[in-house]
Amino acid sequence: MTCATLLHRPRAEGSPRSRVALLLAGLRHGEDGRSQFARFVFVGAVSSALYAVLFVALDGIGDQTANLAGAIGSTLVANELHRRLTFHADGRIGWFTAQWEGGGLAAVGLVATSLALAGLDQLTGEASWQVQVLLIGAVTGAIGLARFVALRAWVFTARALGRR
């Protein structure tokens, strides 16, 4: 049996575990570009997983309809998580503003993924849902980088936050 005092011993300041904890805390709370980008990628992974679930679940009603439903659902979640988590702007920017401005940026992604799906259909006839999701992931990833820059420079800037 382990002694209770051994379970709660303080860790050395320079231990790898404490450095990882400090790094994660910095990424979670930091306002620098690296911290925001790390949170942006996390939110992107969560919203992409939601998109994939919706796309696969609704694929029987058509690729474009499933793409639209997945894009709307994942965009609503992503915009809210970016407002609260990525840019820590929940006290300064309202839900509607974040949805309106972030949704406008996401509309570009919807057009790009719709065109990519239509192009895939023209090339292959009928691709599997796995190939479709991989294609959408690649297009969304490229657009996500541009979206991060736009959100950081336009929607959630210090100047924009001061206007609201």
C-alpha positions in Angstrom: 0.0 0.0 0.0 1.3 3.5 -0.9 1.7 5.9 2.0 -0.7 8.9 1.7 2.2 11.4 1.9 3.8 9.9 -1.2 0.6 10.5 -3.2 0.8 14.3 -2.5 4.5 15.0 -2.6 5.4 18.3 -4.4 6.9 18.0 -7.8 10.3 19.4 -8.6 10.0 22.8 -10.4 11.9 21.7 -13.4 10.3 18.3 -13.9 9.1 17.5 -17.4 5.5 17.1 -16.1 5.5 20.6 -14.5 6.9 22.1 -17.7 4.1 20.5 -19.8 1.5 21.7 -17.3 2.9 25.3 -17.6 2.9 25.0 -21.4 -0.7 23.8 -21.5 -1.8 26.5 -19.0 0.0 29.1 -21.2 -1.8 27.8 -24.3 -5.1 27.8 -22.6 -4.9 31.3 -21.1 -2.4 33.0 -23.4 -3.4 35.8 -25.7 -0.4 35.5 -28.1 -0.8 34.2 -31.6 0.7 30.8 -30.8 -1.8 30.2 -28.0 -4.7 31.3 -30.0 -3.7 29.2 -32.9 -3.4 26.1 -30.7 -6.9 26.7 -29.4 -8.1 27.4 -33.0 -6.8 24.0 -34.1 -8.4 22.3 -31.1 -11.8 23.9 -31.9 -11.3 23.0 -35.6 -10.8 19.4 -34.7 -13.9 19.4 -32.5 -16.1 21.1 -35.2 -14.6 18.9 -37.9 -15.5 15.8 -36.0 -19.1 17.2 -35.6 -19.2 18.0 -39.3 -18.0 14.4 -40.2 -20.7 12.9 -38.0 -23.4 15.0 -39.5 -22.1 14.5 -43.1 -22.0 10.7 -42.7 -25.4 10.5 -40.9 -27.1 12.6 -43.6 -25.2 11.3 -46.6 -28.3 9.3 -47.7 -30.2 12.5 -48.5 -27.4 13.7 -50.9 -23.8 14.9 -50.7 -24.6 18.6 -51.1 -27.4 18.5 -48.5 -25.3 16.6 -46.1 -22.5 19.1 -46.7 -24.8 22.1 -46.0 -26.2 20.5 -42.8 -22.7 19.6 -41.6 -21.3 23.1 -42.4 -24.2 24.9 -40.6 -24.0 22.7 -37.5 -20.2 22.7 -37.2 -20.0 26.4 -38.0 -22.4 27.4 -35.2 -20.4 25.3 -32.7 -17.1 26.5 -34.0 -18.0 30.2 -33.9 -19.2 30.0 -30.3 -16.1 28.1 -29.2 -13.9 30.6 -31.0 -15.7 33.4 -29.2 -15.4 31.8 -25.8 -12.2 29.7 -26.0 -10.0 30.7 -28.9 -10.2 34.5 -28.5 -11.6 34.8 -25.0 -14.1 37.4 -26.3 -17.4 36.1 -24.7 -17.6 39.1 -22.5 -16.9 41.6 -25.3 -18.6 40.1 -28.4 -22.2 38.9 -28.4 -23.3 35.5 -29.8 -25.1 37.0 -32.8 -22.1 39.1 -33.8 -19.7 36.2 -33.6 -22.2 34.0 -35.6 -22.8 36.7 -38.3 -19.2 37.6 -38.9 -17.7 34.2 -38.3 -20.5 32.6 -40.4 -19.7 35.0 -43.3 -16.2 33.6 -43.3 -17.5 30.1 -43.1 -19.7 30.7 -46.1 -16.5 30.8 -48.2 -15.6 27.4 -46.9 -19.0 26.0 -47.7 -18.7 27.3 -51.3 -15.2 25.7 -51.6 -16.3 22.4 -50.2 -19.4 22.3 -52.4 -17.2 23.0 -55.4 -14.7 20.3 -54.3 -17.5 17.7 -53.9 -19.0 18.6 -57.3 -15.6 18.3 -58.9 -15.0 14.9 -57.2 -18.3 13.7 -58.5 -17.4 14.8 -62.0 -14.0 13.0 -61.8 -15.0 9.8 -60.1 -18.8 9.5 -60.6 -19.5 8.2 -57.1 -16.8 8.4 -54.5 -17.1 6.7 -51.0 -18.0 8.8 -48.0 -14.5 8.3 -46.7 -12.9 9.9 -49.8 -15.5 12.7 -49.6 -14.7 13.4 -45.9 -10.9 13.4 -46.6 -11.4 15.8 -49.5 -13.5 18.1 -47.3 -11.0 17.9 -44.5 -8.2 19.0 -46.8 -10.2 21.9 -48.3 -11.4 22.9 -44.8 -7.9 22.7 -43.4 -6.6 25.1 -46.0 -9.5 27.5 -45.6 -9.1 27.2 -41.8 -5.7 28.8 -41.9 -7.0 31.7 -43.8 -10.0 31.9 -41.5 -7.7 32.1 -38.4 -5.9 35.0 -39.9 -9.2 36.7 -40.8 -10.8 36.1 -37.4 -7.7 37.3 -35.6 -7.2 40.4 -37.8 -10.8 41.4 -38.4 -13.4 39.9 -36.0 -11.5 39.6 -32.7 -9.0 42.4 -33.0 -8.5 44.8 -30.0 -9.9 47.6 -32.2 -13.0 45.5 -33.1 -13.5 44.5 -29.5 -13.4 48.2 -28.4 -16.3 48.9 -30.9 -18.7 46.4 -29.3 
